[in-house]
Amino acid sequence: MSSIFRPIARVLQAQYRRSVSKMSTFNTLNVTVPKPFVYHVELNRPEQLNAQTVEMWLELKNCFNELNLDSNCRVILLSGSGRMFTAGLDFKGAMELSVEVGEEEDVARKAKLLRAAIDKGQEAFTSLEICSKPVLAAVHSACIGAGVSLLTAADVRYCTKDAWFQVKEVLLGMTCDVGAVQRLPKVVGAEGTVREICYTGRKVYADEAQRIGLVSKVFDDKDSMMSSVMEVAETIAKNSPVAVQGLKSSLVFSRDHSVQDGLMHIAVHNQGMLQSEDFINGVTALAMKQTDIKFSKL
Ligand SMILES: CCC/C=C/C=C/C(=O)SCCNC(=O)CCNC(=O)[C@H](O)C(C)(C)COP(=O)(O)OP(=O)(O)OC[C@H]1O[C@@H](n2cnc3c(N)ncnc32)[C@H](O)[C@@H]1OP(=O)(O)O
């Protein structure tokens, strides 16, 4: 870079750092901004193989709610630190909850405690879907139990060739209750395959995960996965945030409604959003054969 521009670049970088430094910090998550408009959320309990505690669920919910409102964020990468994506529900936390439940005499009080924990898990994973920014999940090694529920709430999934997935709850004597049963059939489509995976609790390895559509692409290792997923994220981040967030809202709504309802939803959305400067600038750039449009924050 020419020396004339260096001071300007420094000021811009400082402004950029200041504008992204408002994000909360978390005990169980590591949140960074590797590229402009690209946020990286890492599950960060590596010693426990990113096993999920109630604290992690609360932090996931708070994190994705914050990112939803953060105009510096246009796309989110989700991965796990250490040697595994996630080992699912934290068994120490689960045992503590059983003790707490055991201390209550009455069935209604016991149920209330259990319901609160289930709700926290469900809300944590649903926050990825409520978040208007696309979430790209990158799985290495294992994704077990509650991990699959988390994963199916992401927009796009990738994995390494050594990855495996397991809806393991049935092997623990419980019905999976935090999202995989509801979302996996919508992600994979093949209902019989999903039921077999859930009823048996068997492992699904990377090649099958790709074949059934659980992941979009399989990579040789974590490094190559992260750099490719980062490229996808950067491409999304360059697009109009009005258009991308409208797409997510329409895709999620249309998945759960009839075609006619989905069409009505996007018509109402776009009667407003086609008045946005993003559309005007996009069409003008197209007419003038300009390719590099910079869209304002949203
Ligand atoms: C209201 C609740 C709704 C939600 C329900 C959700 C249910 C589920 O998620 S079901 C799935 C539960 N998870 C499991 O069954 C996985 C248990 N872990 C394993 O099978 C193995 O650890 C694994 C195959 C993942 C890895 O094996 P490896 O030999 O490579 O490592 P380990 O020596 O076993 O583990 C290393 C340290 O990590 C700790 N750890 C592993 N899993 C968990 C976990 N789920 N919760 C808490 N901690 C976990 C393990 O204890 C080791 O720690 P340390 O002994 O201190 O070194």
Ligand as a Chemical Component Dictionary entry (heavy atoms), coordinates in Angstrom:
data_LIG
# 
_chem_comp.id                   LIG 
_chem_comp.type                 NON-POLYMER 
_chem_comp.pdbx_formal_charge   0 
_chem_comp.three_letter_code    LIG 
# 
loop_
_chem_comp_atom.comp_id 
_chem_comp_atom.atom_id 
_chem_comp_atom.alt_atom_id 
_chem_comp_atom.type_symbol 
_chem_comp_atom.charge 
_chem_comp_atom.model_Cartn_x 
_chem_comp_atom.model_Cartn_y 
_chem_comp_atom.model_Cartn_z 
_chem_comp_atom.pdbx_ordinal 
LIG C1  C1  C 0 -32.821 -31.304 28.642 1  
LIG C2  C2  C 0 -31.835 -32.001 27.789 2  
LIG C3  C3  C 0 -32.133 -32.016 26.341 3  
LIG C4  C4  C 0 -30.954 -32.376 25.510 4  
LIG C5  C5  C 0 -30.514 -33.627 25.325 5  
LIG C6  C6  C 0 -29.332 -33.946 24.566 6  
LIG C7  C7  C 0 -28.836 -35.187 24.539 7  
LIG C8  C8  C 0 -27.548 -35.517 23.911 8  
LIG O1  O1  O 0 -26.788 -34.687 23.491 9  
LIG S1  S1  S 0 -27.198 -37.197 23.795 10 
LIG C9  C9  C 0 -25.470 -37.260 23.503 11 
LIG C10 C10 C 0 -24.632 -37.092 24.774 12 
LIG N1  N1  N 0 -23.219 -37.199 24.457 13 
LIG C11 C11 C 0 -22.566 -38.352 24.420 14 
LIG O2  O2  O 0 -23.133 -39.406 24.625 15 
LIG C12 C12 C 0 -21.108 -38.298 24.072 16 
LIG C13 C13 C 0 -20.263 -38.691 25.269 17 
LIG N2  N2  N 0 -18.841 -38.700 24.941 18 
LIG C14 C14 C 0 -18.250 -39.702 24.261 19 
LIG O3  O3  O 0 -18.852 -40.661 23.841 20 
LIG C15 C15 C 0 -16.777 -39.591 24.039 21 
LIG O4  O4  O 0 -16.258 -38.671 24.936 22 
LIG C16 C16 C 0 -16.411 -39.159 22.601 23 
LIG C17 C17 C 0 -16.709 -40.308 21.624 24 
LIG C18 C18 C 0 -17.184 -37.921 22.191 25 
LIG C19 C19 C 0 -14.897 -38.838 22.517 26 
LIG O5  O5  O 0 -14.175 -39.893 23.025 27 
LIG P1  P1  P 0 -12.612 -39.711 23.334 28 
LIG O6  O6  O 0 -12.113 -41.013 23.839 29 
LIG O7  O7  O 0 -11.958 -39.118 22.162 30 
LIG O8  O8  O 0 -12.538 -38.608 24.487 31 
LIG P2  P2  P 0 -12.902 -38.779 26.047 32 
LIG O9  O9  O 0 -11.668 -39.127 26.771 33 
LIG O10 O10 O 0 -14.071 -39.677 26.204 34 
LIG O11 O11 O 0 -13.376 -37.315 26.429 35 
LIG C20 C20 C 0 -12.458 -36.250 26.591 36 
LIG C21 C21 C 0 -12.941 -35.339 27.696 37 
LIG O12 O12 O 0 -14.197 -34.821 27.309 38 
LIG C22 C22 C 0 -15.175 -35.100 28.308 39 
LIG N3  N3  N 0 -16.482 -35.310 27.663 40 
LIG C23 C23 C 0 -16.744 -36.027 26.563 41 
LIG N4  N4  N 0 -18.054 -35.992 26.293 42 
LIG C24 C24 C 0 -18.628 -35.248 27.248 43 
LIG C25 C25 C 0 -19.977 -34.850 27.520 44 
LIG N5  N5  N 0 -21.003 -35.187 26.713 45 
LIG N6  N6  N 0 -20.204 -34.094 28.616 46 
LIG C26 C26 C 0 -19.188 -33.691 29.418 47 
LIG N7  N7  N 0 -17.884 -34.025 29.205 48 
LIG C27 C27 C 0 -17.624 -34.804 28.140 49 
LIG C28 C28 C 0 -14.679 -36.377 28.939 50 
LIG O13 O13 O 0 -15.230 -36.545 30.222 51 
LIG C29 C29 C 0 -13.200 -36.115 28.983 52 
LIG O14 O14 O 0 -12.921 -35.241 30.050 53 
LIG P3  P3  P 0 -11.767 -35.584 31.100 54 
LIG O15 O15 O 0 -12.070 -36.934 31.648 55 
LIG O16 O16 O 0 -11.837 -34.481 32.112 56 
LIG O17 O17 O 0 -10.498 -35.584 30.274 57 
# 
loop_
_chem_comp_bond.comp_id 
_chem_comp_bond.atom_id_1 
_chem_comp_bond.atom_id_2 
_chem_comp_bond.value_order 
_chem_comp_bond.pdbx_ordinal 
LIG C1  C2  SING 1  
LIG C2  C3  SING 2  
LIG C3  C4  SING 3  
LIG C4  C5  DOUB 4  
LIG C5  C6  SING 5  
LIG C6  C7  DOUB 6  
LIG C7  C8  SING 7  
LIG C8  O1  DOUB 8  
LIG C8  S1  SING 9  
LIG S1  C9  SING 10 
LIG C9  C10 SING 11 
LIG C10 N1  SING 12 
LIG N1  C11 SING 13 
LIG C11 O2  DOUB 14 
LIG C11 C12 SING 15 
LIG C12 C13 SING 16 
LIG C13 N2  SING 17 
LIG N2  C14 SING 18 
LIG C14 O3  DOUB 19 
LIG C14 C15 SING 20 
LIG C15 O4  SING 21 
LIG C15 C16 SING 22 
LIG C16 C17 SING 23 
LIG C16 C18 SING 24 
LIG C16 C19 SING 25 
LIG C19 O5  SING 26 
LIG O5  P1  SING 27 
LIG P1  O6  DOUB 28 
LIG P1  O7  SING 29 
LIG P1  O8  SING 30 
LIG O8  P2  SING 31 
LIG P2  O9  DOUB 32 
LIG P2  O10 SING 33 
LIG P2  O11 SING 34 
LIG O11 C20 SING 35 
LIG C20 C21 SING 36 
LIG C21 O12 SING 37 
LIG C21 C29 SING 38 
LIG O12 C22 SING 39 
LIG C22 N3  SING 40 
LIG C22 C28 SING 41 
LIG N3  C23 SING 42 
LIG N3  C27 SING 43 
LIG C23 N4  DOUB 44 
LIG N4  C24 SING 45 
LIG C24 C25 SING 46 
LIG C24 C27 DOUB 47 
LIG C25 N5  SING 48 
LIG C25 N6  DOUB 49 
LIG N6  C26 SING 50 
LIG C26 N7  DOUB 51 
LIG N7  C27 SING 52 
LIG C28 O13 SING 53 
LIG C28 C29 SING 54 
LIG C29 O14 SING 55 
LIG O14 P3  SING 56 
LIG P3  O15 DOUB 57 
LIG P3  O16 SING 58 
LIG P3  O17 SING 59 
# 
